[in-house]
């Protein structure tokens, strides 16, 4: 499979836009990520995927932890900054940042934020998968997540809901067979 075909196909996999961070104060590094998922409730764990040869991957491994901000609608500038549209030394000037007790960056106003201790890592292809045990969280009851899908930012459509059948499942609509 070619890289463009892979990217086109996976653009259909919508995800919450996040910023993964490590370090303390002016030595903090961060990157926009959408390749993240919850792993376990016991212990509470999350997985993030970071380019293996990046300074952020090296810092997460060295410090044995990371923080994660799940961005809220309206935080597109923060997502763009940490996606590389602003040089690394100026990224934490975008948004309002505080610190977790660990010293790692904590974004105020995000839909949710996590502070994690590194519990495992594995190299897969050109990325590192980092498993973090969640040690602290902060959530907003009033912020909806910023979504990335089909190569653009999107929001949840709260005015539309799926109609469920009496069995609690969405009704299936038969598709036409391929010609």
N, C-alpha and C positions, 0 to 999 in steps of 0.2 A: 504494500500500500504506500502510495506517495505521501509526502508530508502535507501537500495541499489537500489531498483527498481526506486524510486523517483530520486535518483542521476543519474542513467543511462539514464532515460528519459529526464531529464532536461539538460543533457550534450549536447543535440542537440540545446539548446537555446544559440546561440552565442551572445556575448556581448563585448562591449568595456571594457577593463581592466582599472579600476580607483583606485585612492587612496583617501579615505575620511580622513580628518584630522580635529582636533580641538586643541585648546590650543595655547599658545604663547611660543616661544623660547624653552628652555630646557624642559618645561612642556607640549610640544606638544605630541599628540598621533595620530596614524594613522593606517589604515588597508586597505588592498586590498579588493575591492568590485567589483562585476559585477552585483549585483542586484540594479540597478539604472535606472531611466527613467525620461524623461521630462514630466511635468505635465500640464503646462499652459504657454501661451505666455503673458497673462494679468491677474495677474502679472507674470513675468517670474519666473517659479518655477520648481524645480526638486525634485525627491524623491530618498532617499537612504535607504537601509535596513542594519541594524547593529544588531549584537547579543545583546539582551536586557540586559544580565547580564555583559556586557563587560565594562571596564573602559572608552572606547571611547564613548559608548552610554551615560554613566553618564556625561562625560565631554561636549558632544554636548548639552545635556539637561541643564546642569548648566550654560554654556556659551551662550546658546541661538543662536548657529550658528555653521557652519562648512565650510570647503573648500573642493573642489573636483578637483583632477587632472585626466584628461582623458589621459592615457598614450599613447605615440607614439611608433611605431615600433622601436625596439632597446632599449626599456626601461624595458626589461624582468627582469633584476637584481633588479630594483626598485620594480616591482610587486612581485618578490620572497621575497625580504626583508620585505615588508609590509604584506605578507601572512604568516609571522611567521618564515621564515628561518633564520632571524637575530633577536637577542633580541631587544625588544622594544626601549631600551635606545640608540641603535646604528643605528636605521633605517634611521634617517634623515642625516646620514653620507653618504648614498648612493644617488646619484643624486645631483643636484645643487638646493638648496632651498633658497627662499627669503621670504618676508612677504607681505601680503596684508596690506592696511592701518588699517584693523581691528586687525592686529597682527597674524592672522592665517597663516599657512604655504602655500606657493605658489611654485609649482615645475616649474623650468625653463626648457624649451625644451619639455614640454608636448604638445600633440595635441591641448588641450584646458584646461583652468583652470577656476574655478568659486569660488567666495566668496559668501556665503549665510547667511542670517539671518533666524533663525528657525521660521517658521510660524505655524507649527502644528506637532504633533506626535501621533502615535497610536501604541499600542502593539498588535502584531499579532503572535500567537504561541510563539516561543522563540526569536523573533526578534522585534525590534522597527523600524517603518517606520518614517523617519524624512522628513518633507517637508521643503525645503529651498527656500526662496525668493532670487533670484539671484541679488546681488547688484554690482558685478564687474566681468568682464570676460577678458580673454586674450586667443587669439587663434594663431595658427601657420598655415600659408598658405602652408607650405611645409612639414608638418608632417602628416602621415597617422596613424589612430588609431591602437593600439595593440588590437587584438581580442583574446578572450578566447572561445573556443568551442571544444567539444569532448575531454575535459580534456588536452588541449594543447594550446600553443600560436599559433596564426595564423595571417596572414596578408591579406590585400585586394589584390586581383589579378587584377591589373589595365590593364593587357594585354587582358583580356577577358571581354566581355560585353554581356548582354542578348540581343537577337534579339527580337525586338518588332514587333508585327503585325501592320497593318495600323491603327488600332484603338488605338494604344498606349499601348496595354497590351501584356504581354508575351503570346505566343501561348500555348494552353493547349495540352498536349500529353495524349491521353487516356491510362489509366493503365489497365493491365489485371485483370480480376476478380479473387478473391481468390479462390483457388481450394478446 
